[in-house]
Amino acid sequence: MKFAIPLADGKLTAHFGHCQEFALIEVENDEIKKKDTHVPPPHEPGVLPAWLHSLGANVIIAGGMGGRAIDLFKQNGINVIVGAPALEPEELVRSYLDNTLSTGANVCDH
């Protein structure tokens, strides 16, 4: 399983479409095995879901996103978790794996 998390200053940012980078965290047997960061391509509708799919992401943890973006991620086989707090990516993934990830409202910036 591979998680994609939009970052600003090393923590999740609510503005996923305009983030500085994405953390991609690979998990095997409920353990974090690898973390990479990638600079996203310029933000245009539909680009990020296809790009993250090409990098092998299965889940995106975000602060919020619009309904169209959620649909595009799902069409690319990526499960969407919204309303996540601005924490470090490893902490978010561990919380997700432990079923303790606290999510609130979809904090959509659109």
C-alpha positions in Angstrom: 0.0 0.0 0.0 1.3 3.4 -0.8 0.0 6.7 0.7 0.2 10.1 -0.9 0.2 13.2 1.4 0.3 16.8 0.2 2.9 18.8 2.2 3.9 22.3 3.0 6.8 22.8 5.4 6.9 19.0 6.1 3.3 18.7 7.3 0.0 18.0 5.6 -1.5 21.1 3.9 -5.2 21.6 3.3 -4.4 23.1 -0.1 -3.5 19.8 -1.9 -3.7 21.3 -5.4 -1.0 23.9 -4.6 1.3 22.0 -2.3 5.1 22.2 -2.4 5.6 18.5 -2.5 3.9 15.1 -1.9 5.2 12.5 0.5 4.8 9.0 -0.8 4.9 6.5 2.0 5.1 2.8 1.2 3.7 0.4 3.8 4.1 -3.4 4.1 2.6 -5.5 6.9 1.4 -2.3 8.6 5.0 -1.0 8.8 6.4 2.1 7.0 9.1 0.8 4.7 10.0 3.8 2.6 9.2 7.5 2.3 10.0 9.6 -0.8 9.0 13.2 -1.6 8.1 14.3 -5.1 7.5 17.8 -6.5 4.1 17.7 -8.3 3.5 18.8 -11.9 1.7 22.2 -12.4 -1.8 22.0 -11.0 -4.4 21.5 -13.7 -7.7 19.5 -13.3 -7.1 15.8 -13.5 -3.3 16.0 -13.5 -2.6 15.1 -9.9 -4.8 12.0 -9.7 -3.1 10.5 -12.8 0.4 11.5 -11.7 -0.1 10.0 -8.2 -1.6 6.8 -9.8 1.5 6.6 -12.0 3.7 6.7 -8.8 1.7 3.8 -7.3 -0.4 5.7 -4.7 -3.4 3.7 -3.4 -4.6 6.2 -0.7 -4.4 10.0 -0.5 -4.8 11.6 2.9 -5.8 15.3 2.6 -7.2 18.2 4.5 -9.9 18.7 1.8 -10.7 18.7 -1.8 -13.6 19.3 -4.2 -16.0 16.6 -5.3 -14.7 16.5 -8.8 -11.1 15.9 -7.5 -12.4 13.1 -5.2 -14.1 11.5 -8.2 -10.9 11.7 -10.3 -8.8 10.1 -7.6 -11.4 7.3 -7.3 -11.4 6.8 -11.1 -7.6 6.4 -10.8 -8.0 3.7 -8.1 -6.9 6.0 -5.2 -8.9 6.0 -2.0 -9.5 9.5 -0.6 -9.4 10.4 3.1 -10.3 14.1 3.8 -10.5 16.2 6.9 -7.1 15.1 8.2 -5.1 17.3 10.6 -1.9 19.1 9.6 0.6 16.6 11.0 3.8 14.9 9.7 3.1 12.3 7.1 4.5 9.4 9.1 2.2 10.2 12.0 -0.9 10.4 9.6 0.0 7.0 8.1 0.5 5.3 11.5 -2.8 6.7 12.7 -4.5 5.4 9.6 -3.0 2.0 10.1 -4.0 1.9 13.8 -7.6 3.1 12.9 -7.0 6.2 15.1 -6.8 8.8 12.4 -9.0 11.7 13.5 -10.7 13.3 10.5 -13.0 16.3 10.6 -14.9 18.2 7.9 -13.7 18.2 4.3 -11.6 21.4 4.4 -12.0 22.3 0.7 -10.2 25.4 -0.5 -12.2 25.6 -3.7 
